[in-house]
Amino acid sequence: GVGVLGAVSKGKVSFIAVVPDDLIKGSGLKAGDIVKGVAQIAGGSGGGKPHLAQAGGRDPEKLEEALAAVADIVRQHLG
């Protein structure tokens, strides 16, 4: 499955997303797309490789909302 972690440090939000090879090949999911969508909720952006990506945000109060949106973001990318 897809994994997304988030944390607040020094007043900013950091995210990391991972997607296994079978989901990348089978469904076209990319960690960079997922983490970018999550970070936008927290006022940020990011990206990376299909299997591992990082992002940051400026609004630590949005961490829980951003993480709660992961399932919907994954569904959107699955079509």
Contacts in CASP RR format, 6 or more apart in sequence:
PFRMAT RR
TARGET T0000
AUTHOR 0000-0000-0000
METHOD contacts of the structure
MODEL  1
GVGVLGAVSKGKVSFIAVVPDDLIKGSGLKAGDIVKGVAQIAGGSGGGKP
HLAQAGGRDPEKLEEALAAVADIVRQHLG
1 19 0 8 1.000
1 20 0 8 1.000
1 23 0 8 1.000
2 17 0 8 1.000
2 18 0 8 1.000
2 19 0 8 1.000
2 23 0 8 1.000
2 29 0 8 1.000
2 31 0 8 1.000
2 34 0 8 1.000
2 70 0 8 1.000
2 74 0 8 1.000
3 17 0 8 1.000
3 18 0 8 1.000
3 19 0 8 1.000
3 70 0 8 1.000
4 15 0 8 1.000
4 16 0 8 1.000
4 17 0 8 1.000
4 18 0 8 1.000
4 34 0 8 1.000
4 35 0 8 1.000
4 38 0 8 1.000
4 67 0 8 1.000
4 70 0 8 1.000
5 15 0 8 1.000
5 16 0 8 1.000
5 17 0 8 1.000
6 13 0 8 1.000
6 14 0 8 1.000
6 15 0 8 1.000
6 16 0 8 1.000
6 63 0 8 1.000
6 66 0 8 1.000
6 67 0 8 1.000
7 13 0 8 1.000
7 14 0 8 1.000
7 63 0 8 1.000
8 14 0 8 1.000
8 60 0 8 1.000
8 63 0 8 1.000
11 60 0 8 1.000
12 56 0 8 1.000
12 57 0 8 1.000
12 58 0 8 1.000
12 60 0 8 1.000
13 39 0 8 1.000
13 42 0 8 1.000
13 44 0 8 1.000
13 56 0 8 1.000
13 57 0 8 1.000
13 58 0 8 1.000
13 59 0 8 1.000
13 60 0 8 1.000
13 62 0 8 1.000
13 63 0 8 1.000
13 66 0 8 1.000
14 54 0 8 1.000
14 55 0 8 1.000
14 56 0 8 1.000
14 57 0 8 1.000
15 35 0 8 1.000
15 38 0 8 1.000
15 39 0 8 1.000
15 42 0 8 1.000
15 54 0 8 1.000
15 55 0 8 1.000
15 56 0 8 1.000
15 57 0 8 1.000
15 66 0 8 1.000
16 35 0 8 1.000
16 52 0 8 1.000
16 53 0 8 1.000
16 54 0 8 1.000
16 55 0 8 1.000
17 31 0 8 1.000
17 32 0 8 1.000
17 34 0 8 1.000
17 35 0 8 1.000
17 38 0 8 1.000
17 52 0 8 1.000
17 53 0 8 1.000
17 54 0 8 1.000
17 55 0 8 1.000
18 31 0 8 1.000
18 51 0 8 1.000
18 52 0 8 1.000
19 29 0 8 1.000
19 30 0 8 1.000
19 31 0 8 1.000
19 34 0 8 1.000
19 50 0 8 1.000
19 51 0 8 1.000
19 52 0 8 1.000
20 51 0 8 1.000
21 51 0 8 1.000
23 29 0 8 1.000
24 30 0 8 1.000
24 50 0 8 1.000
24 51 0 8 1.000
27 78 0 8 1.000
28 50 0 8 1.000
28 77 0 8 1.000
29 50 0 8 1.000
29 74 0 8 1.000
29 77 0 8 1.000
29 78 0 8 1.000
30 50 0 8 1.000
30 53 0 8 1.000
30 77 0 8 1.000
31 47 0 8 1.000
31 48 0 8 1.000
31 49 0 8 1.000
31 50 0 8 1.000
31 51 0 8 1.000
31 52 0 8 1.000
31 53 0 8 1.000
32 46 0 8 1.000
32 47 0 8 1.000
32 48 0 8 1.000
32 49 0 8 1.000
32 50 0 8 1.000
32 53 0 8 1.000
32 55 0 8 1.000
33 77 0 8 1.000
34 53 0 8 1.000
34 70 0 8 1.000
34 73 0 8 1.000
34 74 0 8 1.000
34 77 0 8 1.000
35 46 0 8 1.000
35 47 0 8 1.000
35 48 0 8 1.000
35 53 0 8 1.000
35 54 0 8 1.000
35 55 0 8 1.000
36 45 0 8 1.000
36 46 0 8 1.000
36 47 0 8 1.000
36 53 0 8 1.000
36 55 0 8 1.000
37 55 0 8 1.000
37 69 0 8 1.000
37 73 0 8 1.000
38 55 0 8 1.000
38 66 0 8 1.000
38 67 0 8 1.000
38 69 0 8 1.000
38 70 0 8 1.000
38 73 0 8 1.000
39 45 0 8 1.000
39 46 0 8 1.000
39 55 0 8 1.000
39 56 0 8 1.000
39 57 0 8 1.000
39 66 0 8 1.000
41 62 0 8 1.000
41 65 0 8 1.000
41 66 0 8 1.000
41 69 0 8 1.000
42 56 0 8 1.000
42 57 0 8 1.000
42 58 0 8 1.000
42 59 0 8 1.000
42 60 0 8 1.000
42 62 0 8 1.000
42 63 0 8 1.000
42 65 0 8 1.000
42 66 0 8 1.000
43 57 0 8 1.000
43 58 0 8 1.000
43 59 0 8 1.000
43 62 0 8 1.000
44 55 0 8 1.000
44 56 0 8 1.000
44 57 0 8 1.000
44 58 0 8 1.000
45 55 0 8 1.000
45 56 0 8 1.000
45 57 0 8 1.000
46 53 0 8 1.000
46 54 0 8 1.000
46 55 0 8 1.000
46 56 0 8 1.000
47 53 0 8 1.000
47 54 0 8 1.000
47 55 0 8 1.000
48 54 0 8 1.000
END
